[in-house]
Amino acid sequence: MEEDKAFFSELYTEDSIAAFEKLNGVGYIGSQGKAFTEEVAPLLGLKEGDRVLDIGSGIGGMAFHLAKFYGADVLGVDISAAVVKVGSERAASTDVGKGNVKFEICDATQADFPSCTFDVIVMRSALMHLPYDKKYKVVENSFRWLKPGGRLILNDIHTIKEIPDAALQDHMKKRHWYLLSFEKNLQYLERAGYRCVTIKDKSKEYVESLTDELIQFEAKQEELLKDIPKGIFEVTLSHWKWKQEWATKQAFGEFYILAEKRGA
């Protein structure tokens, strides 16, 4: 996983985080993060004081939302030291963060928490970046970490159809995209013991959001270049165009699954 740490260290710097926030909204460095948070938060069944583990938390958009509006105690974990630093600084300096939101640098494949610790676990755009031979173990561990009756929200990118294109496969490898089919993701959850409560295909919305974001990228180019080097901007813009092209061709799409650990 050292290669993954190096990749995300290069991707997320203080400057690039600021630029991504300008595109995605305060607290969010990932595509459609704010909209996703507002859509799924009411489905989690949270009560004040519930404990939440956010795997791949980024700088904490969802973590702060769940603490502010639901009174949850949230632990955000991420492999990127830069995003954990930003999240931790904000947690320490805001009323909603103090005591309720914490962040740790953590490799999900090596994480270990006591059994039955959390009421809710969030995995958004996290499983897709884990090596194929590590994915199921993280899903299995998440089941163990949840309390009986606890809920997992898994939101990720999945393959739709196999496209034998060498450039496509090469780009995914460079971006540390290790995608499973939707069926395989579902199989992993059920094998671990989860009961799936809600399943939603967001592939159409994914293409639409990429199209909108590309327009924003180009409209805000001058502003973004104040925060990030031109080279990083061009690489990021190229990646978004690549995502839009292949998502439109149905090489991959987006889904989320709300799953539950049956009560003892």
N, C-alpha and C positions, 0 to 999 in steps of 0.2 A: 504493500500500500504506500510505500515511500514515493513511488511515481505519481500516485494520486495526490498526495500531499503537495508535491512540487507543482503539479498542474494547477491546483486550486490556489496555491500561494501566488502563482504568477497571474492567475485570472482576477483574484480579488485583492486589490490594494486600496489604500485609503482613497485615492483619487477615483479608481474605477467604481468603488462602492458608491461614492457621491454621484457619479454619473448614472449608475443603474437606478438609484433612487429617483433621480429626475425623470426617468422614463416610467418607473413602476409605482411611484408614490412613496411617501415617507415610511420607512421601516421595511421596505420590500426591495430586494435585488433580483427577484425572479419574476418571470412573465406571469401576469394575471394573479399575483399573490394576494392583493387586497380583495379582489372580487371573489377569489376562492375562499378566503377566510370568512368573508361575510356570508357566503353561501352555506358553508358546512358547519360553522360554529354552532348554530342553533340545533344541529343534529346530534351533537356530542353528549347531550344530557348532563352538562356540567352543573355542579353545585358549588357554592362558596367553600373554599378550602380544598377542593379536589386537586389531586396532583396530576400534572401533565408532563409527559416527556415528548419534546419536539426534536425528532431526529433529522438533522439537516436543516437546522433552524434559521440559518442565515443571520441577519442582524436583528431578527426578532419581531417582525411585523405581526405574525400570528400570536406569538408568545405574549406580547404586550396587550393585544386585543383580548385574549382570553383572560388575562389578569384584570384588565380594566372593566370589562363588561360582565364577567362571570365570577370574579373573585377567585380564580384558580391560582394555584402555586405552580409555576412553570419552570422546568429545567430545559434549556435549549442546548443541544450539543451539535457541534459542527467540526469538520476536519480542518477548516480554514481558521488559522490564528487571527487573521485580520478581521473577519466578521465577528468572531467571538470578542475581540477587543472592543469593537464598536458597540456591540450589544451590551457588554458588561458596563461600559462607560455610561450608556444611556440608562441602564437599570439602576445604577448608583446615583444618577442625577435627577431622576423623576420619581414623583410620589407613587405612581402605579408600579414602578419597578422595584422600589426598595422593599426587600423581604419577600416579594412575590415572584420575581423573575430573576433567574440566575443562568449563566452561560458557562459552558466548559468546552475546551478543545477535546474532541473525542473521535476516535475512529470507530464507527459503528460495528465493524467486524470484530473489534476487540473489547467492546463495552461489556460491562457486567454490572447488574443491579440485583438487589435481593428480590426473590420471588414475591409477587403480589404487592408491588410498590406503588404502581400508578393506576389512576382511574381512566386515563385517556392517553393514547400514544398517537402522535402525528408523524407520518412519513410522507413528505411531499418532495418529489423529485430527488429522492435519496436512493431508493433501491436501484434505480436505473444506472447509478454510477458505481455500484458495487460489483466486483468481479463475479462471474457466473457461479464459481464454486463457493462463494461466501453468502449469496443471497438468502438461501433457505434458512441458514443458521440464524441470520438476523431476524427473519420472520418468526422462527421457532422461539428465539429468545424473547421477542416482543410479547408473545403469548404468555410466557412464563412471568415476565415482569408485570403484566396486568393483574389487577385484582379480579376476582370472579365478578362477572357482570360488566367489566370494563370494556371500553371500545377503542378500536383502532381505525384511523382514517388513513387509507393508502391512496395517494394520488400520484400518477406516474405516466410516463410515455411508454407505449407498447408497440410492438411490430403488428402491422395489419396483414401485409403480404410480403413474401420473400421477393426481393428484386436483386437479381445477380449483377450488381453494378459495383465494380472494384473501387471506383472513386467514392461511392456512397459508404461502403464498408470502411474504407481508409479514413474518411472524415469522422465517422462515428468513433473509431478507435482513438483518433487524436483527441477528440472531445470527451473521452472516457464515458461513452454511451454504451452500456452493455444491456441491450434491451431484450425483454422476454415478450412472448405473445400474451395477449390478455388471458387466454385460457391457462397459460402456465402460471401467471400471477395468481389467478383464482385457485388453481390447484395447490399452490404453496400455502395459501391461507387455510384452505380446508384441511390439508394434511397436518398443519400445525394445531388444528382443533377449533379454528374460528367458525362462527356462523355468520354468513354474509347477510346483512340487513338491507343495505341499499347499494345498488350498482348503477353507475351512470357513465355512459359513453359521451365524452366531451370532445370528440375528434373534430366535429364541424366547428365548434366554438374555438378550438385550438387554431385552426386555419384562419378563422376570422380575426382572432386576436393577433396572430403573427402579421397579418396584413396591416392592421391598424398600427402595430408597433413599428413596422417598417416606415410608415408614413411619419410617425413621430421621430424616429431616428433621423430621417433626412431633414425634417422641419427644424429639429433642435440641434443640428450638426454644429453650428457655430458656438452655441452655448455649451454643448458637451465637450468640445475640443478645448475649452478653458480648463476642464478637469482632468482629461485623459490625453495621453499622447496620440497623435494622429494614427500611428501604427495600430494601437489597440482599438481605436475607433473603427478602423477599416476592417480589422479581423472580426470584430463583433458584428459589424454590419453585414459582412460576407456570410457569417454563420447564420444570422437571422434570415437572410435570403435563401440560404441552403435549407434551413428548416421549413420555410414556407414552400419552397419548390417540392421537397420530398413529402411533406405532409399533404400537399395538394394531390400528389401522385399516389397517396395512400400507402406509402412505405411504412409510416408510423402514425399513431394518433394518441389521444389522451383519454384517460379514464379516472374515475375514483371509485373506491369501494369502502363502505362503512361496514366494519365487521365487529362482532361481539364475542367476548369470552364467556361462554355459558357459566352461569352461577353454580357454585358447588352444592 
